[in-house]
Amino acid sequence: MNGDTDTEIILQKSLEGKQLTLQEIEALLSIRESRSLDRLFQTARAVKERHFGNKVFLYGFVYFSTHCRNNCSFCFYRRSNSESVRYRKTDEEIIELSSSLQDSGVHLIDLTMGEDPIIHNGDHYRRLIDIVQMVDDAVDVPIMLSPGVVPREIFDQLRDAGVDWFACYQETHNRNLFRRLRPNQDYDFRLSQKKWAMESGLLAEEGIMIGVGESQRDRAHSIEVMKGLQVDQIRAMSFVPQNNTPMASDTPSPFIDELVTLAVMRLVHPTKLIPASLDIEGVKGLSSRLDAGANVVTSIIPPQKGLAGVAQHELDIDDGSRSVEQIEDSLEDLGVIRAPLSDYIGLVQDWKDVKGNGANS
Ligand code: SF4
């Protein structure tokens, strides 16, 4: 890239709604000079505001089982980590957590689990479908499910039980890197999860991790792959080294890498939902992520309920900093408001209608 002029040309192109090439995406991802960074974030914010105004959506997080049959190299909850925090919430606890999150004002309940062997056990996912049905009976907000990989024939049943969103992060779209990050897992089967979910009329989320050995070209490629998938929500989250894992002593990327990726995602995916996760830097990282173009606050967790986060299992949780009440104070300072619930429900319904199935919110 030849400095400011080239940056301006690409930013202008994205403002006009034109498709960026892989090289242009990579050039934007490489920006680190402060004036160009300001312009990048400014443009990403303008694009976000064009489509979503100053409203954000808040997602409540219920990590209901931290047991997992897999051994992802980066993950605190990998099977081999004997020092991990393991629990399974009971039905009553899952309902209570979901209901209290709804009452606190979130727009969505994100039901997340590791690939718990008790659920991924060949009984046709009856337990998982029952959990979804139970939560759907208890709350009126949309439900996202993040259960790991499931067989294709399960998606219709999950939809019928009340799932609106299916989240499953590839973390990278470089197959060699995928093999290192997710040993003994099938790249194509995982990628298909998003396609199968959408074929069943669900909305889908895809995501990547920043700082796990990927190149700038890999990040650009992921942004293009996500465009091709036509998923509805896309995320980028910084890798945070976890104790007692193979990547415990890896050096993470500076957070600016995540912020730049979020901004470029916003330019390439102007109308999609992009989360600012509280899991990486807690509440203090919220403003920089919203300023980079994010429009969803994820991983809102009620305090004192024995719940864990994913990337950082304790960060800001038990002191209540990740509650809606506290987040709203921060939003006010940033000139951003929590969207009315009806806005979100309408958006989810509209998007599902476009996918040809609007009957199950
Ligand atoms: S990332 Fe998910 S699938 Fe992998 S070990 Fe962690 S909980 Fe299990």
Residues whose N, C-alpha, C, O or C-beta is under 5 A from the ligand:
A	BS01	SF4	C68 N70 N71 C72 C75 Y77 R78 R79 G114 E115
